[in-house]
Amino acid sequence: MTLDLHYLRGSMAAILSTLQHSSCPENIRFHFISSLPSLHNTILQSFPYLRCQLHIFAPSPVQGLISTSIRQALDSPLNYARNYLPTLLPTCLTKVLYLDSDVILVDDVADLAATPLLGKPLAAPEYCNANFTIYFTPSFWSNPSLSLTFAGRKACYFNTGVMVIDLVRWRVGGYTTRIVEWMELQKRMRIYELGSLPPFLLVFAGEIASVDHRWNQHGLGGDNYRGLCRDLHPGPVSLLHWSGKGKPWARIDSGRPCPLDALWAPYDLLVRENGGIES
């Protein structure tokens, strides 16, 4: 997981839910990516026995590659740290589970981590009914050399907030370099609008192992413009994900929570520790 001040409250709720629903919490090791070393101590104050390690992310290499997107929060350099996980994490790590900070687990994370990768570099829930074309601009689709990127691939949308990653295969395949090359092209000609997601789709869509949809009930934060309330997708739920503009802690603080924010609130350590909401 990444750690920053703006999303710290969400990260702590995600940690708590992960531990509470794990059959063997002592077997879980967290690796945090952050530009602020002090946040490691903040986490340990609430979770003094947490097996964890913080890895420093220097934003300078990616800052010049970020193109303005449809939402300011998506332009944070830390939002792109997932591109560099194989170089940020120790080489002794061969497989990790990446989670966004706005998730809550309600099942054992070990079941998700055990997802078979089937020789693929990563696994995530795929949504093949989604309109894949909207993630790229008309300039992209009208350029034959670019649109042929997906030729021969059953390219489906997937959300990068929940991914099981084979770090060895990623390193061998040079996938970070591939992602960066698409970001460099984006600086020269506008081929997408939505932050860090499209480069992942360009590199990985149609080339990943599938995960059951119950492990990413995403979109609970609404869209990227207004963050309106949404209902759960049909089917079982193992992980709730407030992707989108609306975050549950912000809506709760504003006094205008959505109904599903009540599922996040029991894991809010700010309330548990302070007996109330503080800024």
C-alpha distance (Angstrom), angle and dihedral (degrees) to the residues before:
residue distance angle dihedral
M1 . . .
T2 3.77 . .
L3 3.81 121.4 .
D4 3.79 127.7 -149.8
L5 3.79 134.6 148.3
H6 3.80 95.8 -107.5
Y7 3.81 94.3 54.6
L8 3.81 99.4 29.3
R9 3.80 93.3 106.8
G10 3.78 89.7 54.4
S11 3.80 92.5 46.7
M12 3.79 92.1 53.8
A13 3.80 91.4 49.9
A14 3.81 89.6 49.9
I15 3.81 91.0 51.0
L16 3.79 92.5 49.0
S17 3.80 93.7 49.0
T18 3.80 90.9 48.0
L19 3.80 92.2 52.9
Q20 3.80 95.9 42.5
H21 3.79 94.1 53.6
S22 3.79 97.1 41.6
S23 3.80 119.6 104.7
C24 3.83 88.9 -150.7
P25 3.82 108.9 24.7
E26 3.80 89.9 167.2
N27 3.83 88.1 68.3
I28 3.81 94.2 58.8
R29 3.79 119.8 97.7
F30 3.79 119.0 -171.2
H31 3.79 122.3 -149.7
F32 3.80 111.9 -163.0
I33 3.80 123.9 -161.7
S34 3.79 114.7 -155.3
S35 3.79 145.4 146.1
L36 3.83 89.9 -143.7
P37 3.85 113.6 70.0
S38 3.83 91.3 -170.5
L39 3.80 90.8 69.9
H40 3.79 89.6 71.7
N41 3.81 89.9 67.0
T42 3.79 90.2 45.6
I43 3.81 89.6 57.5
L44 3.81 92.6 46.4
Q45 3.80 91.6 52.5
S46 3.80 88.6 64.5
F47 3.81 96.3 32.6
P48 3.82 105.6 31.4
Y49 3.81 94.3 169.5
L50 3.79 97.1 43.5
R51 3.80 114.4 132.8
C52 3.77 99.5 -132.8
Q53 3.78 147.0 136.2
L54 3.79 131.3 -158.9
H55 3.81 121.4 -139.9
I56 3.80 118.9 -162.9
F57 3.78 117.3 -124.3
A58 3.79 114.9 -158.3
P59 3.83 106.5 -153.9
S60 3.81 96.2 -157.3
P61 3.85 98.1 89.6
V62 3.79 93.1 55.3
Q63 3.81 101.5 35.3
G64 3.79 93.5 82.6
L65 3.81 90.7 50.2
I66 3.81 98.9 53.9
S67 3.79 116.8 104.9
T68 3.79 120.6 -159.7
S69 3.80 109.7 -95.5
I70 3.79 136.3 -168.2
R71 3.83 93.9 -84.1
Q72 3.80 127.3 39.3
A73 3.81 94.1 -138.1
L74 3.81 89.0 61.4
D75 3.81 90.0 60.8
S76 3.80 95.3 64.6
P77 3.83 111.6 120.0
L78 3.81 89.2 -132.9
N79 3.79 88.3 62.5
Y80 3.80 86.0 67.7
A81 3.81 95.9 48.7
R82 3.82 90.0 98.4
N83 3.82 87.1 69.4
Y84 3.80 89.3 65.8
L85 3.82 102.7 40.5
P86 3.83 95.0 118.2
T87 3.81 90.8 57.1
L88 3.81 96.5 38.0
L89 3.81 94.9 50.9
P90 3.82 125.8 66.8
T91 3.80 115.3 -88.6
C92 3.82 89.3 -124.7
L93 3.82 87.7 71.7
T94 3.78 111.0 89.5
K95 3.81 102.9 171.8
V96 3.80 133.4 22.6
L97 3.76 140.2 172.7
Y98 3.80 113.4 -129.8
L99 3.82 117.3 -153.7
D100 3.79 131.1 -179.2
S101 3.80 118.2 -126.8
D102 3.81 94.7 -114.3
V103 3.80 98.1 66.4
I104 3.80 135.6 103.5
L105 3.79 122.9 -159.9
V106 3.79 119.7 -146.3
D107 3.82 96.8 174.9
D108 3.79 135.9 49.7
V109 3.80 110.5 -67.4
A110 3.81 89.4 -149.0
D111 3.80 89.2 72.7
L112 3.80 90.5 56.8
A113 3.80 93.4 43.5
A114 3.83 89.7 53.2
T115 3.82 91.5 62.7
P116 3.83 108.3 135.5
L117 3.80 109.9 -119.6
L118 3.81 94.6 -159.7
G119 3.78 93.2 -149.1
K120 3.81 93.3 -50.7
P121 3.83 124.1 126.8
L122 3.80 93.3 -124.4
A123 3.80 144.8 3.1
A124 3.82 128.9 -143.4
P125 3.81 139.0 148.5
E126 3.81 109.2 -80.0
Y127 3.81 125.3 -148.3
C128 3.79 107.0 -159.4
N129 3.82 93.3 170.3
A130 3.81 91.1 63.6
N131 3.81 118.3 102.0
F132 3.78 99.3 -102.6
T133 3.81 94.8 -173.8
I134 3.83 94.4 68.6
Y135 3.82 92.2 70.4
F136 3.80 91.3 69.8
T137 3.79 134.0 51.9
P138 3.82 126.8 -110.5
S139 3.81 86.6 -108.7
F140 3.79 88.7 62.9
W141 3.79 96.4 47.8
S142 3.81 94.0 43.5
N143 3.80 92.1 54.9
P144 3.84 107.9 83.0
S145 3.78 94.2 -157.8
L146 3.82 90.0 55.9
S147 3.80 101.7 38.2
L148 3.80 89.5 51.7
T149 3.81 86.7 67.4
F150 3.80 87.9 92.7
A151 3.81 96.2 43.9
G152 3.78 110.9 131.4
R153 3.80 91.9 10.8
K154 3.80 126.0 106.3
A155 3.79 89.7 -136.3
C156 3.81 114.0 -164.3
Y157 3.79 131.6 172.6
F158 3.79 116.1 -101.7
N159 3.78 130.5 177.5
T160 3.82 115.3 -120.6
G161 3.81 94.2 -150.2
V162 3.81 92.6 88.0
M163 3.80 117.5 37.7
V164 3.80 136.7 151.5
I165 3.81 105.1 -148.6
D166 3.79 132.4 -161.5
L167 3.81 99.6 -148.9
V168 3.81 94.0 -170.7
R169 3.80 93.9 54.3
W170 3.83 90.0 43.8
R171 3.81 91.9 53.3
V172 3.79 93.7 46.1
G173 3.80 91.7 46.8
G174 3.80 93.7 49.7
Y175 3.79 91.5 -132.0
T176 3.81 95.1 159.8
T177 3.80 89.5 59.9
R178 3.80 90.3 49.6
I179 3.81 91.8 52.0
V180 3.81 91.9 47.7
E181 3.81 91.3 50.6
W182 3.81 90.5 57.6
M183 3.81 90.3 48.1
E184 3.79 89.6 51.8
L185 3.80 90.2 51.7
Q186 3.81 89.6 49.4
K187 3.81 88.8 58.7
R188 3.80 89.6 56.6
M189 3.81 98.3 42.4
R190 3.80 129.6 9.6
I191 3.81 106.8 -111.2
Y192 3.83 99.9 154.0
E193 3.82 142.0 14.8
L194 3.80 108.9 -156.0
G195 3.81 113.1 85.5
S196 3.81 120.5 -118.4
L197 3.82 98.6 -11.1
P198 3.84 103.1 77.7
P199 3.84 96.1 58.4
F200 3.81 87.8 54.6
L201 3.80 90.4 50.8
L202 3.80 91.3 48.3
V203 3.79 91.8 53.0
F204 3.80 103.6 33.1
A205 3.84 111.7 20.4
G206 3.79 108.8 120.8
E207 3.81 90.9 11.0
I208 3.82 101.8 79.8
A209 3.79 137.3 91.2
S210 3.78 114.4 -108.8
V211 3.80 126.7 -114.7
D212 3.80 125.6 -162.5
H213 3.82 112.1 -94.1
R214 3.81 91.2 -122.7
W215 3.81 87.0 77.6
N216 3.79 93.9 65.6
Q217 3.78 116.6 33.0
H218 3.78 88.7 173.0
G219 3.79 133.9 173.7
L220 3.82 95.3 56.8
G221 3.81 88.4 130.7
G222 3.81 90.3 62.4
D223 3.79 122.7 -128.5
N224 3.79 127.3 -30.2
Y225 3.81 93.9 -99.3
R226 3.81 110.7 46.4
G227 3.80 105.8 5.0
L228 3.80 94.5 -138.8
C229 3.81 123.1 -176.7
R230 3.78 117.7 -85.5
D231 3.78 137.3 -170.6
L232 3.78 126.8 -124.6
H233 3.77 118.3 -88.7
P234 3.83 113.4 -109.9
G235 3.79 116.0 -87.7
P236 3.81 139.2 44.3
V237 3.80 121.5 -31.0
S238 3.81 128.0 -142.4
L239 3.81 99.8 152.7
L240 3.81 130.0 28.6
H241 3.79 117.4 -153.9
W242 3.82 124.5 -167.7
S243 3.80 94.6 -159.7
G244 3.79 112.9 160.5
K245 3.78 131.6 55.5
G246 3.83 99.3 -56.6
K247 3.81 115.0 80.1
P248 3.82 118.0 -169.0
W249 3.81 95.9 -130.3
A250 3.81 91.8 52.2
R251 3.80 93.3 47.2
I252 3.80 91.5 46.9
D253 3.81 91.1 50.4
S254 3.79 90.8 49.4
G255 3.80 91.0 54.5
R256 3.82 90.8 -119.5
P257 3.81 105.2 98.2
C258 3.77 122.8 167.0
P259 3.82 117.3 -122.9
L260 3.82 93.2 -106.2
D261 3.82 91.4 52.7
A262 3.81 85.2 77.4
L263 3.83 86.6 71.9
W264 3.82 89.9 58.7
A265 3.81 97.3 43.6
P266 3.86 97.8 76.0
Y267 3.82 88.9 63.8
D268 3.81 95.0 49.9
L269 3.80 103.9 119.3
L270 3.79 92.4 -170.8
V271 3.79 88.5 68.5
R272 3.80 94.7 39.5
E273 3.82 94.7 50.8
N274 3.80 101.2 35.5
G275 3.78 101.4 31.0
G276 3.77 90.3 -126.3
I277 3.75 146.1 28.7
E278 3.78 119.5 -68.3
S279 3.79 129.3 -177.7
